[in-house]
Amino acid sequence: MSTIPELTKHARELMHKAVESTKREFTGIRSGKATTSLLDLVRVEAYGSAVPLNQVALVAAPEPRLLTVQPFDKSLAHAIEKAIREADLGLNPSTQGNLIRVPLPVLSEERRKDLVKVIHKLAEEGRIAVRHARTETLSKIKKIEKVPEDDKTRAEKDVQKLTDEHIKQIDALIHAKEAEIMEV
């Protein structure tokens, strides 16, 4: 059996991971500005397996509306271009010599609203992960034997406080990303 402090610490770690995961997911959502993290989730079919783009190419953002991708191995240029096109990011890359240019089109109002919906869905997944950590921890706290009820109640309040803090962090991420997307 674990102790209450161990359970609380474990809950904090799980909740922190949920917030970090949400933050990472948000970096893959496109706003009006070019950012190299936009292509972080793109996986390229190379050397017989799907590998992250940043392991087979150098990604740069030389201009606010342009990303450039320079393959380490020139023979992968076509596979990289295909992976970017099929990543469902609304991007249309073009190869020029050994450099792949990825212009970022201006987002339409409709596309911006769609992206905001995607953000809310990802954030809800993060909130669910935080609440799941809370539920799991509370059930473990209830099962601990030979601990006064007052200590269990205090621990339950602490876990709820942790949950509220982490959900607030996710909400702050939503507002920041939403503002970034809706900015024209």
NUMI-308198 format. One record per atom (N, C-alpha, C, CB): z, y, x; atom name; residue number from 1. Coordinates in steps of 0.001 Angstrom, whole numbers, plus 500000, padded with zeros to 6 digits. Glycine has a CB too. Layout:
BEGIN
{atom {Z,Y,X},CA,NUM}
...
END
This chain:
BEGIN
{atom {500000,498794,500833},N,1}
{atom {500000,500000,500000},CA,1}
{atom {500000,501258,500869},C,1}
{atom {501221,500005,499057},CB,1}
{atom {499297,502251,500419},N,2}
{atom {499261,503534,501118},CA,2}
{atom {500403,504423,500634},C,2}
{atom {497900,504236,500905},CB,2}
{atom {500687,505442,501444},N,3}
{atom {501706,506404,501028},CA,3}
{atom {501018,507554,500304},C,3}
{atom {502530,506925,502252},CB,3}
{atom {501803,508355,499607},N,4}
{atom {501238,509493,498870},CA,4}
{atom {500504,510459,499814},C,4}
{atom {502356,510244,498109},CB,4}
{atom {501101,510839,500985},N,5}
{atom {500366,511743,501889},CA,5}
{atom {499028,511153,502365},C,5}
{atom {501233,512075,503104},CB,5}
{atom {499010,509832,502628},N,6}
{atom {497749,509201,503054},CA,6}
{atom {496705,509272,501945},C,6}
{atom {497987,507730,503461},CB,6}
{atom {497129,508998,500714},N,7}
{atom {496206,509041,499574},CA,7}
{atom {495671,510456,499353},C,7}
{atom {496905,508536,498297},CB,7}
{atom {496565,511444,499464},N,8}
{atom {496155,512839,499278},CA,8}
{atom {495159,513249,500364},C,8}
{atom {497388,513776,499298},CB,8}
{atom {495443,512843,501600},N,9}
{atom {494547,513170,502725},CA,9}
{atom {493175,512529,502497},C,9}
{atom {495157,512684,504084},CB,9}
{atom {493173,511281,502062},N,10}
{atom {491919,510571,501807},CA,10}
{atom {491123,511269,500691},C,10}
{atom {492201,509094,501426},CB,10}
{atom {491830,511697,499644},N,11}
{atom {491170,512413,498543},CA,11}
{atom {490540,513701,499062},C,11}
{atom {492177,512727,497405},CB,11}
{atom {491283,514429,499910},N,12}
{atom {490762,515683,500476},CA,12}
{atom {489475,515411,501269},C,12}
{atom {491830,516359,501392},CB,12}
{atom {489482,514345,502072},N,13}
{atom {488294,514002,502866},CA,13}
{atom {487104,513662,501972},C,13}
{atom {488599,512821,503798},CB,13}
{atom {487335,512865,500926},N,14}
{atom {486242,512507,500013},CA,14}
{atom {485669,513741,499325},C,14}
{atom {486732,511502,498960},CB,14}
{atom {486560,514634,498889},N,15}
{atom {486110,515848,498197},CA,15}
{atom {485338,516756,499151},C,15}
{atom {487313,516608,497597},CB,15}
{atom {485817,516859,500383},N,16}
{atom {485130,517688,501381},CA,16}
{atom {483723,517134,501628},C,16}
{atom {485943,517738,502716},CB,16}
{atom {483617,515806,501725},N,17}
{atom {482303,515181,501927},CA,17}
{atom {481368,515472,500754},C,17}
{atom {482457,513661,502113},CB,17}
{atom {481910,515488,499543},N,18}
{atom {481092,515774,498357},CA,18}
{atom {480548,517203,498423},C,18}
{atom {481921,515572,497057},CB,18}
{atom {481395,518153,498838},N,19}
{atom {480958,519549,498958},CA,19}
{atom {479897,519674,500054},C,19}
{atom {482166,520481,499265},CB,19}
{atom {480140,519038,501204},N,20}
{atom {479171,519094,502310},CA,20}
{atom {477837,518474,501911},C,20}
{atom {479728,518376,503547},CB,20}
{atom {477891,517384,501170},N,21}
{atom {476670,516724,500715},CA,21}
{atom {475880,517654,499786},C,21}
{atom {477007,515396,499993},CB,21}
{atom {476596,518327,498893},N,22}
{atom {475945,519270,497979},CA,22}
{atom {475295,520400,498778},C,22}
{atom {476966,519845,496957},CB,22}
{atom {476018,520901,499764},N,23}
{atom {475494,521981,500612},CA,23}
{atom {474215,521523,501313},C,23}
{atom {476555,522423,501658},CB,23}
{atom {474219,520292,501831},N,24}
{atom {473048,519745,502525},CA,24}
{atom {471870,519604,501562},C,24}
{atom {473384,518376,503161},CB,24}
{atom {472144,519136,500347},N,25}
{atom {471087,518998,499340},CA,25}
{atom {470474,520368,499027},C,25}
{atom {471649,518346,498044},CB,25}
{atom {471325,521389,498942},N,26}
{atom {470848,522732,498624},CA,26}
{atom {469908,523272,499694},C,26}
{atom {472022,523675,498449},CB,26}
{atom {470123,522903,500971},N,27}
{atom {469245,523431,502020},CA,27}
{atom {467816,522935,501835},C,27}
{atom {469766,523031,503410},CB,27}
{atom {467652,521798,501169},N,28}
{atom {466315,521273,500929},CA,28}
{atom {465614,521915,499749},C,28}
{atom {466384,519806,500716},CB,28}
{atom {466322,522757,499015},N,29}
{atom {465725,523444,497864},CA,29}
{atom {465130,524753,498356},C,29}
{atom {466782,523697,496726},CB,29}
{atom {463894,524985,498007},N,30}
{atom {463165,526118,498521},CA,30}
{atom {463513,527411,497801},C,30}
{atom {461701,525862,498425},CB,30}
{atom {463734,528440,498577},N,31}
{atom {463878,529774,497996},CA,31}
{atom {462666,530562,498465},C,31}
{atom {465247,530477,498421},CB,31}
{atom {462675,531859,498350},N,32}
{atom {461519,532658,498729},CA,32}
{atom {461290,532761,500227},C,32}
{atom {461660,534014,498171},CB,32}
{atom {462310,532456,501026},N,33}
{atom {462203,532634,502477},CA,33}
{atom {461960,531296,503170},C,33}
{atom {463477,533296,503035},CB,33}
{atom {461216,531356,504282},N,34}
{atom {460970,530159,505080},CA,34}
{atom {462230,529821,505870},C,34}
{atom {459756,530361,506034},CB,34}
{atom {462629,528586,505819},N,35}
{atom {463754,528106,506619},CA,35}
{atom {463437,526694,507091},C,35}
{atom {465091,528140,505803},CB,35}
{atom {463735,526407,508340},N,36}
{atom {463375,525101,508893},CA,36}
{atom {464090,523963,508177},C,36}
{atom {463695,525056,510377},CB,36}
{atom {465265,524246,507598},N,37}
{atom {466010,523197,506900},CA,37}
{atom {465303,522751,505623},C,37}
{atom {467414,523683,506567},CB,37}
{atom {464317,523518,505183},N,38}
{atom {463545,523166,503992},CA,38}
{atom {462899,521784,504141},C,38}
{atom {462465,524229,503725},CB,38}
{atom {462511,521453,505368},N,39}
{atom {461816,520184,505610},CA,39}
{atom {462757,519084,506119},C,39}
{atom {460691,520397,506612},CB,39}
{atom {464075,519329,506095},N,40}
{atom {465041,518352,506605},CA,40}
{atom {464976,517012,505895},C,40}
{atom {466427,518901,506488},CB,40}
{atom {464692,517016,504603},N,41}
{atom {464710,515761,503836},CA,41}
{atom {463363,515034,503841},C,41}
{atom {465121,516042,502405},CB,41}
{atom {462342,515658,504497},N,42}
{atom {461018,515033,504550},CA,42}
{atom {461063,513866,505536},C,42}
{atom {459920,516072,504964},CB,42}
{atom {460567,512716,505089},N,43}
{atom {460530,511534,505952},CA,43}
{atom {459074,511164,506206},C,43}
{atom {461307,510335,505308},CB,43}
{atom {458757,510885,507476},N,44}
{atom {457389,510606,507906},CA,44}
{atom {457246,509128,508238},C,44}
{atom {457006,511476,509125},CB,44}
{atom {456133,508561,507798},N,45}
{atom {455834,507164,508125},CA,45}
{atom {455308,507147,509555},C,45}
{atom {454787,506529,507112},CB,45}
{atom {456162,506703,510503},N,46}
{atom {455775,506708,511910},CA,46}
{atom {456340,505488,512608},C,46}
{atom {456251,507992,512606},CB,46}
{atom {455532,504887,513455},N,47}
{atom {455965,503745,514259},CA,47}
{atom {456547,502624,513383},C,47}
{atom {457004,504196,515294},CB,47}
{atom {455979,502430,512208},N,48}
{atom {456379,501321,511354},CA,48}
{atom {457592,501556,510474},C,48}
{atom {456636,500165,512183},CB,48}
{atom {458131,502773,510451},N,49}
{atom {459260,503047,509547},CA,49}
{atom {459252,504519,509149},C,49}
{atom {460618,502673,510218},CB,49}
{atom {460048,504844,508131},N,50}
{atom {460143,506231,507668},CA,50}
{atom {461241,506922,508477},C,50}
{atom {460442,506304,506119},CB,50}
{atom {460859,507972,509211},N,51}
{atom {461824,508700,510053},CA,51}
{atom {461890,510164,509610},C,51}
{atom {461431,508603,511565},CB,51}
{atom {463021,510821,509833},N,52}
{atom {463114,512242,509486},CA,52}
{atom {462090,513053,510274},C,52}
{atom {464537,512775,509755},CB,52}
{atom {461525,514061,509633},N,53}
{atom {460495,514896,510248},CA,53}
{atom {460951,515485,511581},C,53}
{atom {460101,516015,509303},CB,53}
{atom {462217,515930,511642},N,54}
{atom {462683,516589,512864},CA,54}
{atom {462781,515643,514067},C,54}
{atom {464030,517218,512614},CB,54}
{atom {462568,514331,513852},N,55}
{atom {462563,513385,514975},CA,55}
{atom {461166,513160,515540},C,55}
{atom {463152,512057,514537},CB,55}
{atom {460142,513621,514816},N,56}
{atom {458773,513433,515300},CA,56}
{atom {458027,514756,515502},C,56}
{atom {458004,512562,514329},CB,56}
{atom {458686,515888,515179},N,57}
{atom {458008,517170,515314},CA,57}
{atom {459016,518308,515438},C,57}
{atom {457082,517412,514122},CB,57}
{atom {458529,519415,515960},N,58}
{atom {459338,520625,516078},CA,58}
{atom {458978,521544,514910},C,58}
{atom {459105,521339,517464},CB,58}
{atom {459977,521926,514122},N,59}
{atom {459740,522781,512964},CA,59}
{atom {460230,524190,513300},C,59}
{atom {460459,522221,511687},CB,59}
{atom {459387,525198,512999},N,60}
{atom {459770,526584,513270},CA,60}
{atom {459389,527459,512084},C,60}
{atom {459098,527103,514568},CB,60}
{atom {460059,528618,511971},N,61}
{atom {459754,529580,510907},CA,61}
{atom {459400,530913,511564},C,61}
{atom {460967,529741,509910},CB,61}
{atom {458144,531039,512048},N,62}
{atom {457757,532264,512757},CA,62}
{atom {457632,533499,511858},C,62}
{atom {456454,532038,513457},CB,62}
{atom {457390,533293,510573},N,63}
{atom {457251,534398,509617},CA,63}
{atom {458056,534070,508366},C,63}
{atom {455749,534652,509259},CB,63}
{atom {458398,535091,507548},N,64}
{atom {459194,534833,506337},CA,64}
{atom {458542,533863,505346},C,64}
{atom {459462,536129,505636},CB,64}
{atom {457216,533781,505337},N,65}
{atom {456543,532908,504372},CA,65}
{atom {455709,531818,505048},C,65}
{atom {455655,533736,503462},CB,65}
{atom {456108,531415,506269},N,66}
{atom {455333,530401,506983},CA,66}
{atom {456244,529514,507819},C,66}
{atom {454276,531061,507875},CB,66}
{atom {456003,528214,507718},N,67}
{atom {456654,527248,508606},CA,67}
{atom {455555,526650,509477},C,67}
{atom {457438,526124,507793},CB,67}
{atom {455898,526352,510722},N,68}
{atom {454947,525635,511572},CA,68}
{atom {455610,524333,512009},C,68}
{atom {454511,526503,512817},CB,68}
{atom {454796,523288,512074},N,69}
{atom {455290,521978,512477},CA,69}
{atom {454418,521512,513633},C,69}
{atom {455268,520948,511281},CB,69}
{atom {455056,521265,514775},N,70}
{atom {454317,520816,515951},CA,70}
{atom {454725,519382,516271},C,70}
{atom {454576,521754,517170},CB,70}
{atom {453819,518410,516019},N,71}
{atom {454146,517004,516277},CA,71}
{atom {454349,516752,517774},C,71}
{atom {453033,516086,515731},CB,71}
{atom {455323,515900,518101},N,72}
{atom {455527,515517,519500},CA,72}
{atom {454393,514595,519930},C,72}
{atom {456912,514823,519700},CB,72}
{atom {453910,513791,518987},N,73}
{atom {452807,512863,519224},CA,73}
{atom {451647,513318,518325},C,73}
{atom {453230,511352,518926},CB,73}
{atom {450551,513773,518940},N,74}
{atom {449426,514331,518177},CA,74}
{atom {448854,513349,517156},C,74}
{atom {448328,514764,519125},CB,74}
{atom {448987,512048,517419},N,75}
{atom {448428,511050,516506},CA,75}
{atom {449184,511012,515168},C,75}
{atom {448460,509664,517162},CB,75}
{atom {450361,511645,515102},N,76}
{atom {451150,511639,513861},CA,76}
{atom {450849,512843,512959},C,76}
{atom {452636,511618,514197},CB,76}
{atom {449982,513748,513407},N,77}
{atom {449716,514973,512640},CA,77}
{atom {449319,514673,511198},C,77}
{atom {448616,515785,513315},CB,77}
{atom {448436,513712,510997},N,78}
{atom {447979,513390,509633},CA,78}
{atom {449133,512845,508784},C,78}
{atom {446822,512359,509678},CB,78}
{atom {449947,511950,509371},N,79}
{atom {451077,511359,508641},CA,79}
{atom {452099,512435,508275},C,79}
{atom {451750,510247,509485},CB,79}
{atom {452318,513384,509181},N,80}
{atom {453273,514474,508921},CA,80}
{atom {452762,515360,507794},C,80}
{atom {453511,515318,510200},CB,80}
{atom {451491,515721,507867},N,81}
{atom {450886,516567,506823},CA,81}
{atom {450998,515874,505460},C,81}
{atom {449389,516873,507155},CB,81}
{atom {450710,514578,505427},N,82}
{atom {450789,513802,504187},CA,82}
{atom {452228,513775,503657},C,82}
{atom {450276,512360,504419},CB,82}
{atom {453197,513560,504548},N,83}
{atom {454613,513481,504142},CA,83}
{atom {455081,514805,503541},C,83}
{atom {455504,513105,505350},CB,83}
{atom {454664,515922,504134},N,84}
{atom {455063,517243,503615},CA,84}
{atom {454447,517460,502235},C,84}
{atom {454626,518384,504592},CB,84}
{atom {453169,517100,502106},N,85}
{atom {452468,517290,500829},CA,85}
{atom {453109,516451,499725},C,85}
{atom {450976,516923,500973},CB,85}
{atom {453547,515237,500052},N,86}
{atom {454091,514316,499053},CA,86}
{atom {455596,514472,498833},C,86}
{atom {453794,512903,499460},CB,86}
{atom {456226,515419,499527},N,87}
{atom {457689,515584,499432},CA,87}
{atom {458115,516312,498164},C,87}
{atom {458208,516341,500643},CB,87}
{atom {457178,516656,497302},N,88}
{atom {457480,517321,496030},CA,88}
{atom {458205,518657,496230},C,88}
{atom {458329,516403,495154},CB,88}
{atom {457761,519393,497257},N,89}
{atom {458334,520718,497521},CA,89}
{atom {457353,521819,497106},C,89}
{atom {458701,520862,499020},CB,89}
{atom {456198,521424,496615},N,90}
{atom {455201,522408,496198},CA,90}
{atom {454527,523071,497393},C,90}
{atom {455844,523467,495317},CB,90}
{atom {454438,522362,498514},N,91}
{atom {453850,522924,499734},CA,91}
{atom {452501,522282,500007},C,91}
{atom {454790,522724,500942},CB,91}
{atom {451607,523078,500633},N,92}
{atom {450271,522596,500943},CA,92}
{atom {449995,522849,502423},C,92}
{atom {449201,523287,500045},CB,92}
{atom {450365,521910,503298},N,93}
{atom {450183,522108,504736},CA,93}
{atom {448717,521975,505157},C,93}
{atom {451031,521110,505509},CB,93}
{atom {448379,522617,506278},N,94}
{atom {447032,522464,506826},CA,94}
{atom {447142,522346,508340},C,94}
{atom {446111,523665,506422},CB,94}
{atom {446364,521424,508911},N,95}
{atom {446411,521184,510348},CA,95}
{atom {445378,522052,511043},C,95}
{atom {446172,519696,510667},CB,95}
{atom {445819,522726,512093},N,96}
{atom {444907,523518,512923},CA,96}
{atom {445159,523107,514364},C,96}
{atom {445117,525079,512717},CB,96}
{atom {444286,522255,514879},N,97}
{atom {444487,521722,516230},CA,97}
{atom {445693,520806,516222},C,97}
{atom {444672,522864,517268},CB,97}
{atom {446676,521105,517091},N,98}
{atom {447875,520250,517121},CA,98}
{atom {449058,520925,516439},C,98}
{atom {448245,519897,518567},CB,98}
{atom {448774,521929,515592},N,99}
{atom {449824,522641,514871},CA,99}
{atom {449576,522533,513367},C,99}
{atom {449885,524130,515311},CB,99}
{atom {450628,522207,512629},N,100}
{atom {450507,522133,511167},CA,100}
{atom {451147,523388,510598},C,100}
{atom {451187,520827,510583},CB,100}
{atom {450338,524168,509879},N,101}
{atom {450845,525397,509255},CA,101}
{atom {451226,525076,507807},C,101}
{atom {449774,526558,509316},CB,101}
{atom {452422,525535,507401},N,102}
{atom {452895,525284,506040},CA,102}
{atom {453216,526628,505396},C,102}
{atom {454152,524337,506032},CB,102}
{atom {452203,527249,504749},N,103}
{atom {452480,528532,504083},CA,103}
{atom {453334,528318,502835},C,103}
{atom {451161,529246,503706},CB,103}
{atom {454281,529224,502616},N,104}
{atom {455138,529110,501429},CA,104}
{atom {454585,530024,500353},C,104}
{atom {456626,529470,501757},CB,104}
{atom {454087,529447,499268},N,105}
{atom {453565,530291,498193},CA,105}
{atom {454696,531053,497511},C,105}
{atom {452798,529441,497162},CB,105}
{atom {454349,532195,496943},N,106}
{atom {455332,532964,496185},CA,106}
{atom {455721,532128,494975},C,106}
{atom {454769,534375,495755},CB,106}
{atom {457006,532058,494707},N,107}
{atom {457469,531254,493583},CA,107}
{atom {457240,531992,492271},C,107}
{atom {458955,530902,493745},CB,107}
{atom {456687,531269,491309},N,108}
{atom {456525,531862,489978},CA,108}
{atom {457888,531862,489289},C,108}
{atom {455457,531077,489123},CB,108}
{atom {458008,532676,488264},N,109}
{atom {459269,532745,487511},CA,109}
{atom {459640,531364,486957},C,109}
{atom {459156,533776,486352},CB,109}
{atom {458620,530656,486461},N,110}
{atom {458852,529328,485892},CA,110}
{atom {459363,528360,486960},C,110}
{atom {457559,528783,485256},CB,110}
{atom {458753,528399,488156},N,111}
{atom {459167,527516,489251},CA,111}
{atom {460593,527851,489694},C,111}
{atom {458189,527636,490449},CB,111}
{atom {460924,529147,489730},N,112}
{atom {462284,529560,490099},CA,112}
{atom {463298,528969,489120},C,112}
{atom {462400,531109,490126},CB,112}
{atom {462980,529048,487831},N,113}
{atom {463891,528508,486814},CA,113}
{atom {464022,526997,486948},C,113}
{atom {463400,528869,485405},CB,113}
{atom {462908,526313,487281},N,114}
{atom {462962,524870,487506},CA,114}
{atom {463866,524543,488691},C,114}
{atom {461549,524309,487743},CB,114}
{atom {463754,525335,489759},N,115}
{atom {464588,525106,490945},CA,115}
{atom {466064,525338,490629},C,115}
{atom {464146,526023,492100},CB,115}
{atom {466346,526333,489787},N,116}
{atom {467737,526589,489395},CA,116}
{atom {468285,525380,488623},C,116}
{atom {467840,527889,488529},CB,116}
{atom {467442,524776,487766},N,117}
{atom {467874,523575,487037},CA,117}
{atom {468182,522435,488012},C,117}
{atom {466786,523133,486025},CB,117}
{atom {467325,522295,489031},N,118}
{atom {467536,521251,490036},CA,118}
{atom {468866,521483,490753},C,118}
{atom {466365,521224,491057},CB,118}
{atom {469146,522734,491094},N,119}
{atom {470407,523075,491773},CA,119}
{atom {471598,522706,490901},C,119}
{atom {470451,524580,492123},CB,119}
{atom {471525,523033,489628},N,120}
{atom {472637,522719,488725},CA,120}
{atom {472843,521198,488623},C,120}
{atom {472377,523322,487319},CB,120}
{atom {471738,520449,488644},N,121}
{atom {471836,518985,488589},CA,121}
{atom {472508,518459,489865},C,121}
{atom {470423,518344,488410},CB,121}
{atom {472074,518957,491021},N,122}
{atom {472669,518525,492296},CA,122}
{atom {474152,518903,492356},C,122}
{atom {471910,519156,493492},CB,122}
{atom {474468,520098,491868},N,123}
{atom {475864,520560,491878},CA,123}
{atom {476713,519677,490974},C,123}
{atom {475959,522040,491425},CB,123}
{atom {476161,519279,489841},N,124}
{atom {476912,518418,488930},CA,124}
{atom {477203,517069,489595},C,124}
{atom {476131,518213,487608},CB,124}
{atom {476237,516566,490371},N,125}
{atom {476470,515320,491108},CA,125}
{atom {477624,515511,492098},C,125}
{atom {475177,514870,491855},CB,125}
{atom {477685,516681,492741},N,126}
{atom {478780,516981,493660},CA,126}
{atom {480111,517044,492929},C,126}
{atom {478522,518297,494384},CB,126}
{atom {480116,517700,491773},N,127}
{atom {481354,517793,490974},CA,127}
{atom {481826,516402,490538},C,127}
{atom {481131,518693,489727},CB,127}
{atom {480866,515564,490149},N,128}
{atom {481207,514200,489725},CA,128}
{atom {481855,513452,490890},C,128}
{atom {479940,513439,489219},CB,128}
{atom {481310,513610,492096},N,129}
{atom {481885,512941,493272},CA,129}
{atom {483310,513420,493517},C,129}
{atom {481018,513196,494523},CB,129}
{atom {483547,514734,493341},N,130}
{atom {484896,515291,493529},CA,130}
{atom {485841,514707,492473},C,130}
{atom {484872,516856,493441},CB,130}
{atom {485395,514692,491224},N,131}
{atom {486255,514161,490148},CA,131}
{atom {486511,512663,490311},C,131}
{atom {485617,514427,488777},CB,131}
{atom {485507,511963,490828},N,132}
{atom {485678,510529,491071},CA,132}
{atom {486767,510299,492129},C,132}
{atom {484334,509887,491524},CB,132}
{atom {486752,511124,493177},N,133}
{atom {487786,511011,494219},CA,133}
{atom {489167,511262,493603},C,133}
{atom {487515,512021,495387},CB,133}
{atom {489239,512253,492698},N,134}
{atom {490509,512556,492033},CA,134}
{atom {490987,511354,491205},C,134}
{atom {490362,513805,491130},CB,134}
{atom {490108,510811,490373},N,135}
{atom {490466,509688,489494},CA,135}
{atom {490946,508489,490304},C,135}
{atom {489266,509284,488620},CB,135}
{atom {490184,508192,491352},N,136}
{atom {490525,507058,492211},CA,136}
{atom {491912,507253,492842},C,136}
{atom {489455,506876,493314},CB,136}
{atom {492162,508449,493353},N,137}
{atom {493444,508736,494008},CA,137}
{atom {494598,508703,493013},C,137}
{atom {493395,510102,494701},CB,137}
{atom {494404,509303,491840},N,138}
{atom {495473,509304,490836},CA,138}
{atom {495833,507885,490401},C,138}
{atom {495055,510133,489617},CB,138}
{atom {494826,507027,490252},N,139}
{atom {495136,505653,489835},CA,139}
{atom {495918,504933,490937},C,139}
{atom {493833,504873,489498},CB,139}
{atom {495600,505214,492201},N,140}
{atom {496338,504594,493309},CA,140}
{atom {497767,505125,493372},C,140}
{atom {495620,504851,494649},CB,140}
{atom {497938,506432,493097},N,141}
{atom {499278,507023,493125},CA,141}
{atom {500145,506386,492032},C,141}
{atom {499204,508571,492937},CB,141}
{atom {499574,506179,490860},N,142}
{atom {500333,505573,489745},CA,142}
{atom {500811,504157,490080},C,142}
{atom {499467,505537,488475},CB,142}
{atom {500028,503449,490909},N,143}
{atom {500358,502058,491228},CA,143}
{atom {501406,501925,492328},C,143}
{atom {499112,501322,491640},CB,143}
{atom {501695,503010,493042},N,144}
{atom {502689,502932,494121},CA,144}
{atom {504053,502619,493526},C,144}
{atom {502740,504260,494937},CB,144}
{atom {504722,501668,494153},N,145}
{atom {506055,501280,493676},CA,145}
{atom {507127,501877,494580},C,145}
{atom {506193,499737,493622},CB,145}
{atom {508345,501914,494073},N,146}
{atom {509513,502399,494826},CA,146}
{atom {509363,503847,495280},C,146}
{atom {509751,501516,496036},CB,146}
{atom {508682,504656,494470},N,147}
{atom {508570,506095,494729},CA,147}
{atom {509032,506790,493458},C,147}
{atom {507086,506524,495130},CB,147}
{atom {509908,507801,493582},N,148}
{atom {510402,508503,492389},CA,148}
{atom {509249,509112,491568},C,148}
{atom {511393,509610,492801},CB,148}
{atom {509422,509133,490257},N,149}
{atom {508398,509694,489362},CA,149}
{atom {508109,511158,489688},C,149}
{atom {508843,509567,487898},CB,149}
{atom {509153,511911,490105},N,150}
{atom {508956,513325,490468},CA,150}
{atom {507940,513462,491593},C,150}
{atom {510292,513968,490889},CB,150}
{atom {508034,512574,492595},N,151}
{atom {507104,512617,493728},CA,151}
{atom {505680,512296,493269},C,151}
{atom {507546,511625,494828},CB,151}
{atom {505577,511330,492362},N,152}
{atom {504250,510978,491842},CA,152}
{atom {503649,512153,491077},C,152}
{atom {504333,509734,490928},CB,152}
{atom {504474,512792,490245},N,153}
{atom {504004,513937,489459},CA,153}
{atom {503562,515070,490384},C,153}
{atom {505111,514430,488497},CB,153}
{atom {504364,515342,491418},N,154}
{atom {504027,516397,492386},CA,154}
{atom {502709,516061,493084},C,154}
{atom {505167,516573,493434},CB,154}
{atom {502539,514803,493469},N,155}
{atom {501310,514369,494136},CA,155}
{atom {500104,514526,493207},C,155}
{atom {501439,512904,494601},CB,155}
{atom {500299,514186,491932},N,156}
{atom {499198,514331,490969},CA,156}
{atom {498788,515800,490843},C,156}
{atom {499608,513769,489582},CB,156}
{atom {499782,516704,490835},N,157}
{atom {499473,518145,490769},CA,157}
{atom {498736,518595,492026},C,157}
{atom {500768,518976,490590},CB,157}
{atom {499155,518087,493191},N,158}
{atom {498488,518442,494450},CA,158}
{atom {497028,517978,494443},C,158}
{atom {499237,517820,495652},CB,158}
{atom {496797,516767,493954},N,159}
{atom {495436,516230,493906},CA,159}
{atom {494584,517060,492935},C,159}
{atom {495450,514731,493480},CB,159}
{atom {495174,517477,491810},N,160}
{atom {494439,518312,490856},CA,160}
{atom {494093,519662,491483},C,160}
{atom {495264,518517,489563},CB,160}
{atom {495043,520203,492259},N,161}
{atom {494804,521475,492941},CA,161}
{atom {493641,521341,493937},C,161}
{atom {496089,521948,493671},CB,161}
{atom {493621,520233,494680},N,162}
{atom {492516,519953,495610},CA,162}
{atom {491189,519879,494856},C,162}
{atom {492769,518629,496376},CB,162}
{atom {491214,519193,493715},N,163}
{atom {490005,519044,492902},CA,163}
{atom {489481,520415,492476},C,163}
{atom {490287,518165,491658},CB,163}
{atom {490388,521263,491972},N,164}
{atom {489992,522604,491520},CA,164}
{atom {489392,523419,492664},C,164}
{atom {491201,523348,490925},CB,164}
{atom {490014,523332,493854},N,165}
{atom {489507,524080,495015},CA,165}
{atom {488094,523638,495371},C,165}
{atom {490437,523894,496228},CB,165}
{atom {487861,522350,495406},N,166}
{atom {486544,521842,495810},CA,166}
{atom {485480,522128,494747},C,166}
{atom {486619,520333,496079},CB,166}
{atom {485857,522086,493492},N,167}
{atom {484887,522422,492437},CA,167}
{atom {484528,523907,492529},C,167}
{atom {485463,522082,491018},CB,167}
{atom {485516,524756,492863},N,168}
{atom {485240,526189,493050},CA,168}
{atom {484262,526392,494202},C,168}
{atom {486551,526971,493318},CB,168}
{atom {484419,525616,495278},N,169}
{atom {483495,525723,496418},CA,169}
{atom {482069,525377,495985},C,169}
{atom {483944,524790,497576},CB,169}
{atom {481930,524328,495191},N,170}
{atom {480595,523939,494711},CA,170}
{atom {480024,525038,493814},C,170}
{atom {480657,522586,493938},CB,170}
{atom {480865,525616,492947},N,171}
{atom {480409,526711,492082},CA,171}
{atom {479938,527908,492911},C,171}
{atom {481538,527144,491125},CB,171}
{atom {480654,528202,493998},N,172}
{atom {480254,529313,494873},CA,172}
{atom {478899,529013,495516},C,172}
{atom {481328,529565,495970},CB,172}
{atom {478687,527765,495905},N,173}
{atom {477397,527369,496478},CA,173}
{atom {476275,527569,495457},C,173}
{atom {477440,525894,496947},CB,173}
{atom {476550,527203,494208},N,174}
{atom {475547,527361,493140},CA,174}
{atom {475154,528826,493008},C,174}
{atom {476088,526827,491784},CB,174}
{atom {476153,529702,492897},N,175}
{atom {475870,531124,492680},CA,175}
{atom {475080,531710,493846},C,175}
{atom {477175,531906,492485},CB,175}
{atom {475431,531341,495068},N,176}
{atom {474726,531861,496239},CA,176}
{atom {473276,531383,496253},C,176}
{atom {475441,531430,497532},CB,176}
{atom {473062,530104,496014},N,177}
{atom {471715,529546,496056},CA,177}
{atom {470873,530066,494891},C,177}
{atom {471771,528013,496028},CB,177}
{atom {471497,530210,493717},N,178}
{atom {470785,530732,492546},CA,178}
{atom {470307,532160,492821},C,178}
{atom {471696,530697,491284},CB,178}
{atom {471171,532974,493410},N,179}
{atom {470816,534364,493729},CA,179}
{atom {469661,534378,494739},C,179}
{atom {472054,535140,494295},CB,179}
{atom {469725,533472,495719},N,180}
{atom {468674,533393,496746},CA,180}
{atom {467326,533023,496122},C,180}
{atom {469056,532360,497831},CB,180}
{atom {467344,532075,495177},N,181}
{atom {466102,531639,494538},CA,181}
{atom {465528,532712,493620},C,181}
{atom {466341,530361,493748},CB,181}
{atom {466384,533357,492851},N,182}
{atom {465904,534331,491859},CA,182}
{atom {465502,535664,492491},C,182}
{atom {466979,534573,490810},CB,182}
{atom {465883,535874,493763},N,183}
{atom {465513,537110,494464},CA,183}
{atom {464005,537142,494655},C,183}
{atom {466242,537219,495838},CB,183}
{atom {463383,538252,494254},N,184}
{atom {461921,538349,494350},CA,184}
{atom {461518,539084,495607},C,184}
{atom {461340,539055,493120},CB,184}
END
